[in-house]
Amino acid sequence: MHELGIVFYIIRDVKKVAQENGVQHINAVVMNIGEVSTIVPEYLTDCWRWAADKEDLLRGCELKVNTLPAVSYCEDCKCEYETVRYGKTCPACGSENTFLLKGNEVEIKEIEV
Amino acid sequence: MDQVKIIEIKKSVFEDNNKDADALRQELKSRGVFLLNLMSSPGSGKTTTLIRTINLLKGRMGIAVMEADIDSDVDAIKIKDATGIQSIQLHTGGMCHLDAEMTRQGLQGLELEGIDLAILENVGNLVCPAEFDTGAVRNAMILSVPEGDDKPLKYPLMFSVCDVVVINKTDVLPFFDFDLEKCREYIRMRNPNAQVFPICAKTGEGVDAFAAWIEAQVNDWKQ
């Protein structure tokens, strides 16, 4: 359900881009989705199929998902580490004074026309 | 075969909504209206908490409420009957959250003359509403005791976007394995700046502190 709302936003954005570029049909939309963005890629592509096929511009258009790794930063020992593996706790020094550097992206990278 | 052409976009899906939300906040600032976005799971006691809070504040400021649900108007009627203030129901048409544009449309349905505080009761859901900025000045969420003290760990985004966490149904604390101190600690991990107000909406205990926070925020915004 959450993914469906995101799909509606993607459709709105790519429609605008298609209009600006005089595109009649889009063959593929490429997304960058961060590992900790709370988006489930399979749900996103399922919702996409359902919603995209209702639009002439997007009938049969594939949604390709690039998953971007999540990286956190420790403010105490200044190191970077894998968020999914270690969560909030820095594996080097054990500090919880850490924050997410990247990995929550929900971004439209490009379209193929 | 047609040649494949790539058009690069590189744009966050949330970018347009974030811009709409900033514009809405600016408009509200110039009209002197403070918008509070209230979020929670279904059944956490949002409506009961609102009724208690509104009854404490309504003599001191003009208040209006927008109730967002997928269907029905039971909440809007309940608020109107229990507080006498302006209350409208928004239907999200199956969507699990409100965005800035839907909030703007909702505000157009209210008579904002003399209103200092508009409250948006978002759809009961701990995931989607956290991702879409509604244009509210502050975000508050209610976590009720039966849901468990581990929710800040399971729904990190919700707790990181909230300025306030209200812990409701403290009257049933003796019957649940809910550790209030642990819960505060989990909230701090997600959001060191969030204020926490334990309340019992049913009896009214603790609601005055939450109401005082709202009043101070509204006064700040109107300066």
Interface residues (C-beta under 8 A of the other chain):
Chain A: M1 H2 L4 G5 I6 F8 Y9 I10 R12 D13 V14 V17 N21 V23 N27 T38 K88 E96 E105 V106 E107 I108 K109 E110 I111 E112 V113
Chain B: V4 K5 I6 I7 E8 I9 K10 K11 S12 V13 F14 D16 N17 M95 C96 H97 V127 C128 E131 F132 L157 M189
